[in-house]
Amino acid sequence: MVLSRGWSLFLVGVGVWTWVIWPRFAVAIWNDPRAWATGTVGEGSPTGFLWVHALLITASLAIGTTVGVLGVRGWRASRRRGA
C-alpha cells in the first residue's frame, strides 16, 4: 500500500493528538474519587473504574503510537519516491 503525503501527515497528526489527549484523561481518572475504594484520591485500593480506564488509555496510546509511526514511515517513503 502506498500512502500519499497528505494521508501520512494525517496519521502523524492522529498519533500526536492521541498523546496530547489521553495522558490528560489519565490524570483526570486518577484524581476521580470513583477510582479509589475509600473515595479519597490515592488512598485505598484501585477500583474497577480505574482499571478499566487504565486499560482503555493504554490501548489508545498503543494504537495512536502505531498510527503515528505508520504515518512517519509513509511520509518518509513518499519522500523517497519523489526523489
Summary of the structure (lengths in Angstrom):
residues: 83
radius of gyration: 18.0
end to end distance: 18.6
largest distance: 61.2
contacts: 234
relative contact order: 0.23
helix: 77%
strand: 2%
